[in-house]
Amino acid sequence: MVLRSIVALFLCVFSLFPQGTTSRLQGVVVDSSGSVIAGATVTLSNEGTNVVFETKTTGAGTYVFESVQSGRYTVMVESTGFKKFTAKGNAVSIGQPTTVNVTLQVGAVTETVEVSGAYQAVQTSTSGNMGNLLEEKIIKDLPIVGTRGRNPLDLVLIQPGITSGSNTGGGIHVHGARDRAWNYTLDGIDTNETSAGGSNFSPIRANPDSLAEFRVITGNFTADSGRNSGAQVAMVTKSGTNDLHGSGFWFYRTPRLNANEWENNLDNLGKRQFVQNIFGGSIGGPVKKNQTFFFANVQALRALETAQVTRTVYTQSMRQGIYRYNRGGRNLPAGVAGGSVDAAGNPLVNIGSYNIFQNDPQRIGADRGIAALIAATPLPNRFDFGDGLNTAGFTFVAPQNERQHDVTFKVDGPPATLPSTGEPIPRPPSRTNSSSASTSLSSSLTSRWLRSPILRSPRRSTSSPTTRSATIAASAPLSSSTTSPGSRANTRSSSASTSACNARTTTAAPSAASTPTPA
């Protein structure tokens, strides 16, 4: 069934027009005098996959490549009577166009002028999308290892204009907008948690090692962003390249160097334990060089945490059916004005008692099952809980265990030719000669298995409710859809949601001259 679902996703991936996963590379070609050069051949090559696109400059000397996936690209410009121009290392990121303006020098085309990083560091091609881009290295290096995992969404807290700590809703606001005015996307797919908006939570919890880019747009959105008025958070999964690469990681946290907490010292309890192991790895490479690539990431979490818990239990006299009461007022615990007992449970007021079992008119006595259940509970160790005379508190350190598994798998396919005559889409050839429009297939599978935390008392243990959810998501550049994996406590279920069967078709250039060419 899983294989059939994946095949179905690939077959319908061309049927919709998504948005949000690609960008644009553009520029102007001029000569040394500043005059524009029309008809120059511009070649765009992905440095990781060697996929090549070609176009020609317009009469105004401009060129543009639409629907370009994020990554590093080489721009090569050729024109008769001028030296060949090559610019390497041009970064293309989502949510912001990249501009590479070219000045050709007079000379033979066999001569080459090579530069590095010719793209504009300060973007002036658009006035929209205020915010910041966090690239792969920054995402992994920033300290976001917290309790119960690594949440890259915590990176929004370091962005200008964002505040945290409100006592309503999720409590994270941007420029005064509501805390629920956020829009989270992963590879263009809607990953918003509608039941907990603004709480910096997404059902598909991408880990930092699986992300290539993380862009936060806090204002002045362009037309490809929307849905919410607060902020846009666009995440992009890594892609494979022509080279096989892998990585591994392990994060270990222990309380051995921590001091005991003040509350534990007050109650004569030991140090709270929190042992966390986060481990996993990534691997990516070619399925078929220059055409199809894969990327896979696995992260697992094992956590053991203890917490101080206080529960209400019966006092020794109440277990025997003797109800005690304050003759001069109401029963009050220790530590408050007019308390009936001191910190050790000794009475401080004139008390009366009533034996429930002896005064039972039917002489039935205590139920054996209930009496055994009460006897199995511990005696109180603090008397500032309950009423002090009949009920009090028992404080103990309870362990919690958690296990998580996160799996991400992505496949990037070759560009496909979309005919304008309405015929069925042909199988992508090994080399494309001409096209009026193009799209690049990208599909991803993200799964998450979560074993819910369990709480154990010193005398009784309960089985852990287990939830299991899986989300299958297929997307192409600039994709958008909704996924909501479902799970139910105490039930082991699997929910596979086809989040998107989508692709994007865009004209490649104003001059209608963009030709994707796998190298």
VENPE-V826873 format. One line per field, one symbol per residue. phi: phi as a letter, one per 30 degrees, with the letter a starting at -180 (. if undefined). A space follows every 50 residues. Layout:
phi = ???
This chain:
phi = .ddddddddddcdcdcbdbjbbbbbblbcbcddjddcciddcccbddcci dcbbabdddcicbacchcddlcbccbbbaeibddcbbciddcbdiadccb dbcdcdlddddbccbbiddddcdcdbccidlbccdeddeddddcdbdijb cddddddcddicbbkdcbhdicbbhidedcdcbcbbhicdbdcddbdich bbedddcedcccbbccccahddddclibddaccccbddbdbdcdbbabaa cbbbddcdddddddddchcdddcbcbbbblabbalddbeibbbbbbbbbb bbbbbcbdbbbdbdddddddicccbddclcdbddjcdiedbcdcjddcbd ccbbddddcddchdidddddddddddddddbaccciciccbacbcbccdb cbbbbbbbbbbccddbdcdccjdedddeddaccbadabbcdbbbbbbbcb cddbcbddcbbbdddccbbbbcbcbbeicaabbbdcbbdibdbbbccdda cbabcbddaedhbcbdbdd
